[in-house]
Amino acid sequence: MLIYQPKKGYCYNSDTLFLYDFTLPFLRKRYHLLEVGAGCGILGMLCKRDCACALSLIEKNPKMAELCAQNLRVNQIQANLICADFLEYDFYDSDIFKTPNTPCIQTSQQDSKSQVSFDMIISNPPFYHDGVIKSQNAELFGARYVHNLPFEPFVRKVNSLLTSEGEFIFCYDAKAIFEIFNVLQTYKIRPICLRFVYPKVDKSATLVLCRSKKNSKSQCKILPPLLTHIGLDFTEEVLEIYKRAQTWSIKC
């Protein structure tokens, strides 16, 4: 898969590919999938390529939305693309959803009676906290820092868009696990599967991959850890994830 990315700005990283690998077993062809904060579109496009589900993407940065549209065209992947702020956009059954699998950028809303629901919402959201030195690059700042998409209002909006048994799959800072559980519990979205990502065997977890489900009563399954490096080399599992993704990037 060929991916156009900005020379200056946010580019996808291994977190996104780990999230793709984590999500794939839970996807179904009948699902309507929404990716929040799509960026260049790689996460949603990989899921669509491998599962053939209906795909919608939302990205508020117009430059990134244009790149996402280009990537959809280049890779011949059909999806609904919305250029808007996720927290402010009203997902009504307008023309963008009446003509699924048609790449387009939607910046204005249309009158309708019913809100669209999604079977699964996926995201690699910004999670750098306020104590981290902030980037002077506006696009990097928007994509990385939790201030731009606070977790509680994010989950509140996700909850309103999921079907009655819909799933929310995302990655986040492993150190924020208490906040994650607390907010999800508030909206009755239960974590049912977790996997922690470790840079090395003797290091603390840096990332958590979380599958959560609305109105679920299931116990939470903790998967074996994902170890990314042995010494300076990628582990065999990480290399397999990269191989399965088969992505090539072009900076433009």
N, C-alpha and C positions, 0 to 999 in steps of 0.2 A: 504494500500500500504506500503510495507516494503522498507525503505530507508537506505542504508549504507552510513555513513558519516565518515570523518576523525576525529580521536581523537584530533589531533592537526592540525588546519587549519580552513577554512571557512565552517560553517554549515548554512543551510537555516534557515530563521527566519520567523516571522509572516508577514513581508513585502511580502514575496513570496506567502504566502497563501492568503493574501488580494488581491494581483495581480491576482492570479488564479481565485478567486471569482469574481473579477471585469471583467476579460476577458471572462469568460465562456459564458455569454449571447450573445456575438458577434461572436462566432465561428460557422462555418458551416462544415458539413462533407466533402464537396467538396474542402475545403481549403487545400493548402499546407502551413504548419505552420513552421516557423523557430524560435527557441529560441537561443538568443545570450548570451554567458556567462552562459552556462547551468549548470556549477558546477556538482552537483550530479544528475542533470536531473529532479528534482522533479516538476518544473513548467510545462515543456513540457509534462512530463509523465501524470500528472493530467489532462491536457487538452486533450491529446490523449485518456486517459481512458474514459473520460466523453463525448467526441465528436466524436471519431473515425476518425479524420482527418489524412491526411498524415503529418508526423512529421520529421523534421530535427533539429539537435542540433549542436552547435559549442561551443567548450571549448578549450582554449589554454593551460591550465595546464594539462600536461600528467597524473599526479596522479588523478586529478579530473575526467578526461576523462575516465580513467580506472574504477573508481567507478561508473561513469555514465553508462558505458557499463555493469557493473555487475548489476546495478539496473534495467536496461532494461531487462536483461536475467531473473533475479529473478521474476520480475513482468510480464514477458511474454508480453512485449510491444515492438512492432516493430518500428524502426526508423532508419534514417541515422545519424550517429554520426561522426563528423569531429573534429579532434584534430589539431587546428591551430588558429592563431591570426585572429580575425574577420576582422580587418582593412587591413590585408595583403592578405587574402585568396581570390582567384578568383573562384567564384561559377559558373563553367562551367558545361555543361551537360555531365559529365564524368560518369564512371561506377557506382559511388556511388549514382547517381540520376537515372540511368537507371534501377537499381534494388532497388526500394523504399521498405521501411519496412524491411530492412535487417540491423541489428545493426552491425556497423563496425567503426573502427577508421581510418581516412584518414589523413595522414601527408604529402603527396606529391600530386602535381596537375597533371592532365592528359590533353592531347590535346583535344580540341573540338572547335566547331564553335559558339555555342550559350550559352549565360549566363542563368542560372536558375533564374526564378522570383518566388516570394512568395506572396501569398494572404494576409498573416499576419505575422508580425515579433513581437515577444514579448521579453521583457528583464527586469530583475531587475539589472541594471548596477551599477558599482561602482560610488558613488557620494559624498563621503567624500571629503571636500575641503582641500586646502593646509594648512589652519590654524589649522586643527585638529591634535592632537598628533598622529604620525604615529606608527603603530604596527611594532615591530621588527620581527614578524613572516612573512616570505616572501609570504606565501600563503594568509594570511589575508590581507597583504598590497595589493596584486594583485587584490583581490576580492572586496576591500572596497573603494579604493582611486581613485578619478576622473582622476588623472594623468595617470592611466593605460588605460583609455578609455575616452578621452575628448569628451564632448557632441557634439561639432560641427562636427568633423570628423566621429563620430559615426552616426549621422543623415545623413551626406552626403553619407555614405556607405549604410545605410538603404534605402535611397531614390533611389539609383541605383539598388536595388534588389527588390523593391516592384513592383507589377503589376500597371497598370495605375490608378486603384482605390483601391490599397492595403492599409492595415491598419497597423499602428505602435502603439502598446500598451505597456506601460512601467510604472514603478514607479520611483519617484525621490524625492530629497529633496524639500520640499514645499517652502523653502526660495529661491530656484533657479527658481521660476516660470517665472520671467521676461526673464531670459536667455533661458528657455525652449521655450517660445512663440517666441522670437526673432529668434532663430535658426530654429525652425519649419517653420516659415514664409519665411525664406530665401530659403528653399527648397520646398515651396508650399505644405507642409504637414500641414493640418489645424487641430488644436485640436477641436474635436466635442463632447467630453464628459470628464468631470473632476469629481473626487471625492477626497476630502481632508480627511486625517486621523488625528484624535486628540487623544492624550493619555488620556486626561480628559476634562471635559466640560469647565473648567476654564483655560485650557492651549492652547498654540498656536499649529497650525497644524505642524506636523513633516514630513508628507509624502503626496505626491500627486499622485493619480492614473490617468493616462492620456490615453485616446483613441484618436488617430489622424488618419487622412485619407488623402491620396494623391489626389490632384486635387479636393478636396471637396469644396463646397460653402455653406455647412450647418452652422447654428449658433451653438455655443458651449453650450451644456447642462451641468449645474452644479447640480450634484446629492446631496442629503442630506449627511451631514458629517457622516463618520464612526468613532464612539467613541469606544475606545478600553477598557476603564476601568471605573467602578464606584467604587470609593474608591480603595480597593486592588483587587477587583474581576473583571474578564472579563465581558463585557456586553453580553447580550443574543445573539446579532448578531455575535459577535466574536466567541462565543461558537458554534454557528450554522455553521460558516465557518470551524472551526476545525473539527466538526463532519462530515461535507460534504467531507472534504479532506480525512479523515480516513488514516492518515499516522502514521507509527511507525518507530522510528529511532534506528539504531544500530551503535555505534561508533566502528571503526575498524582501 
